[in-house]
Amino acid sequence: MKAHDLRSQLNELAMNLWWTWSPPARRLMAGLDPDAWRSTGHDALAVIAGLDDDRLEELASCDVFLETLSTVHRHRREALEGTTWFDRTCPDADGLRIAYFCSEFGLHESLPQYAGGLGILAGDHLRSASDLGIPLVGVGIVYHGGYYRQGIEADGSTRVEHPDFDPDGSPMRDTGCVIDVPMGDRTVAARVLRMQVGRCPLYLLDADIEPNDEADRALSGWLYGGGPDLRMRRQMLLGVGGAMALRAVGETVTVDHLNEGHAAFVCVQRLREAIDAGLGPEEAMDAVRRRTVFTTHTPVPAGHDRYDIDAVTSLLSPITGPAGITDATLAELGREHEQFCMTVLALRCSNHVNGVSRLHGLVTKEMWQDIYGERRREAVPIMHVTNGIHLGAWMHSDAWEFWRRHGIDLDSVDPDTDPWKQADSIEPAELWSLRNTLRADFIGEVRRRVEARARRLGTEVDASGLLDPAVLTIGFARRFATYKRAPLVFRDPARLAAILGDPDRPVQLIFAGKAHPDDLGGQDYLRQVFEHAGSNVFRDRVVVLEDYDIALGRSLVSGCDLWLNTPIRPREASGTSGMKVPIHGGMNVSIPDGWWPEAMDGTNGWSFGSEEEIEDPEERDRRDVEELYDLLESEIVPAYYERNEHGLPDRWLHRVRRSAVTVPPVFNTHRMLAQYLEQAYLPTHRG
């Protein structure tokens, strides 16, 4: 093969994000130039562009590499062409086309277009839609400033640095369409970009273009930046502009799926379109409801966007006025206690509404009971579809090969099949070998990151002896919102120090996570954890890693033996990070919140804390952490360190197998998408 042809093949592979959820394809990309792979933040296009002729010639003459590349391309063709699960199971769904609106999409670490769990879920949603063949398109916004790169300074404070993201140097391609979105007394122009996520196109609106002024360009600035006015206008760009963009590029959709209330203004645009098509006001409203699916993720009232009613009606007047939609009509659609609530607008305009776990569904029913005018919580028409993860996107390539070698078919895209039953018959010694390999790989990554941070701060650190690849390793990594209580485990430092520092049965803790730049409470929690990690009591037993992103998350969930989750129940709507641990032979220890009450069966991990709400926060935290300490001392640590005559921790590995058998078959996005299809998409399309 000629060097030029090889570069073309690699670019073709990199331009479709399918490669990001294929472990063999990720490994191939990483091996092109390992140093460039690391320095570019795993940017495949940048790595390929940087390959010189000598390296290309070397690769083009390597039979092993060419065979690997051929295999990856064959898997790609199989994934993107031919008959799909959807084709086989839904032959009567003619014309179904779903538009999935979300303010952020977490697709890969080289694409900083996400802040946390909402975007991560959205990325996995698109991946599984592609694998299953469900006809879905994504709609979002381009952020030139990304979210933010996080540095942890010497005093534990957070350094915020916004990346300079260039969409033209990414897998995004300009469709040539530019839309004009009227907002109040002005018009905002946005070009429509397209990124291919397997079979699914993702359309992204870019307002950082001429002829927009600085204030309008800021709509594509950094994710979640700015005050209420900017946030409201950005949500109009997403909802109204997103609907206009779909029309401009020729997409005819029959179902609108709003992933959180940020996109609720799409309902106003759809109402305008229905009235323009000749429907009366009531018929038009009914038509909007019949086509709209809404997923809410926030069990905390303060987490739902609320605006001044007059500001909303003024902003939307160019949409509502020509259609004869009065300010009073619009205000009533979103009114909640004399404010305009985006979630209320979505609730009143949707035919199907769901929370993201069984517990969250119950909480959501109660939260919005008054909006539906129901006296009984059970009568509120809100369902739940528990979140999941895309297994391939989060699986370490060594784990991928391990499961396949043991008869677990990870290429299957049938949500009704369960290959994970096979995990129960895997020999303990082989499972333990996998854990030791993944843990050691992760410890190596931790050491590299600690040394890199030291260099950034102008110092030199030899981290070659930091942590022990044989020691029980517990991970805590997530958004550093205060309700997630990251410092909880340090409540009794002396008792924790005794657990971690036991010379015969040591334990090590790894933390990572970001707080929003304006969340001073969350940043203070990070500082507290950092100070504990640097104290004499916990030094070398607790490590805090900076710049939490998808790459670090993938490394953490593969390398940690146990995943710690400490939210205030019931504020964790679902959570998905813990779902990624069992596919690597790990387990969870968690408060009974979010997805965990549905997964925990007494054999596949541990639960601590009360299911009853305790009003006194001091008493609640004290009880929760004492139960955690008790579990660590009496069950978890002994199970890890008690070894049989072959040096294997039998009790631990029994739970590991149960974790692998019970969690991945249920808590995955293939199951989740099939559930959305059956309960929401098809009924909405046919309705």
Secondary structure, DSSP 8 states (H G I E B T S, - for coil): --HHHHHHHHHHHHHBGGGGG-HHHHHHHHHH-HHHHHHTTS-HHHHHHT--HHHHHHHHT-HHHHHHHHHHHHHHHHHHSS--HHHHH-TT-TT--EEEE-S-----TTS----SHHHHHHHHHHHHHHHHT--EEEEEE--TT-S-EEEE-TTS-EEEE-----GGGSS-EEEEEEEEEEETTEEEEEEEEEEEETTEEEEEEE--STT--HHHHGGGSSTT-S-HHHHHHHHHIIIIIHHHHHHHTT---SEEEEESGGGTTHHHHHHHHHHHTT--HHHHHHHHHHHEEEE----SGGGS-EE-HHHHHHHHHHHHGGGT--HHHHHHHHEETTEEEHHHHHHHT-SEEEESSHHHHHHHHHHTHHHHT-SSGGGS--EE----B-HHHH--HHHHHHHHHTT--TT---TT--GGGGGGGS-HHHHHHHHHHHHHHHHHHHHHHHHHHHHHTT-----TTSS-TTSEEEEEES---GGG-GGGGGSSHHHHHHHHT-SSS-EEEEEE----TT-HHHHHHHHHHHHHHHSTTTTTTEEEESS--HHHHHHHHHH-SEEEE---TT------GGGGSGGGT-EEEE-S-TTHHHH--SSSEEE-S-SS--S-HHHHHHHHHHHHHHHIIIIIHHHHH---TTS--HHHHHHHHHHHHHSTTTSBHHHHHHHHIIIIIHHHHH-
